[in-house]
Amino acid sequence: MQQTEPVAEPMPGYGQLLRLGYGSLAAAVRSCNDCGWELARTTWAENAHLGWGEVLLCGLAALGWTALRRAAARRLFRPFGEWCNLQPKDAAKMPESAWKLLFYTLSWSYGTYLLFFTDYPFFYDPPSVFYGWKKGMDVPTDIAIAYLLQCSFYGHSIYATVYMDTWRKDSVVMLLHHVVTLTLIAFSYAFRYHNVGILVLFLHDVNDVQLEFTKLNVYFKHRGGVYHRLNDVISNVGCLTFSVSWFWFRLYWFPLKVLYATCHSSLQTVPNIPFYFFFNALLLVLTLMNIYWFLYIVLFVAKVLMGQMQEVNDVREYDVEDSKKTAVAKKKEGGLQLPSALKEGMHLKNGLVKDKRL
């Protein structure tokens, strides 16, 4: 007899979603008789399907991303920054944002193609990510390509955050984010939760595209020693749209579509789904990190609106080096006689007195 797919269930409201997810988690905890390491080892041996050849291919691709980034920075991004006559500080950061913009635009475009231009119904019907699930099922080639690109890139990103990127105050959280994301990608592939993974990656990559595009416009608005209003306007608009889309994609759609499917619908479709707590715990950690960064964004926007910042300098550019320089400057100001212009809320820039207020 041919097995029919479950009928798509209607999506609940946001409040009902939270109650359903919490109730499903609580019920799973009560029904778990052995949630220790022995059960985890047995479950992994019975359900995981990840060959050493796939791991090796992903590792080689990660090395390829690193080599490609170094070559692109040396041959393309840095010469272009010098040709545009960027300020030294901006020229040093521009290659990082250009590289990330290039990758995230590619990955998000491919995710958009998979979700909206193929027969996959995952975006409009999130519970369908578990329809027909069985251990060891074949991963479609187009989804496997997306997994190879993303898994290898986040493997590269762990190395890049420590040794290549500008170190910022939230770099430790960013490093944790990369580790959690890489773990989710690898384990979701091994346990054949790849349908959920495509949805998660799509909802997160769009914000990275906006972030890096906005940062590039920040770097280019003072090129050649001349102020460029167009780049300033684009960076301001980009900051606003980035803040809104972050909330909409990561804090609204992500719980509504992904957490609802993994916490509630998964148990309805596959009652004994393996590593239920492990995957949902990682997804909840990812949600907490999204909330953490959203607080940074809200604080940043509040400073701009209240006039505490003259212009948009960067969306998350809390450089450790900048903070050290600011602290040293404040100590020097305490022992120096400041000009009257500075005492009245003005500041010196390039030898000229300019108004700090908007």
Buried (B, 14 or more C-beta within 10 A) or exposed (E): EEEEEEEEBEBBEEEEBBEBBEEBBEEBEEEEEEEEEEBBEEBBEEBBBBEEEBEEBBEEBBEEBBEBBBEBBEEBBBEBBEEBEBBEBBBBBBBBBBBBBBBBBBBBEBBBEBBEEEEBBBBEBBBBBBBEBEBEEEBBEEBBEBBBBBBBBBBBBBBBBEEBBBEBBBBEBBBBBBBBBBBBBBBBBBBBBBBBBBBBBBBBBBBBBBBBBBBBBBBBBBBEEEEBEEBBEBBBEBBBBBBEBBBBBBBEBBBBBBBBBBBBBBBBBBEEBBBBEBBBEBBBBBBEBBEEBBEBBEEBBEEBEEEEBBEBBBBBBEBEEBEEEEEEEEEEEEEEEEEEBBEEEBEEEEEEBEEBEE
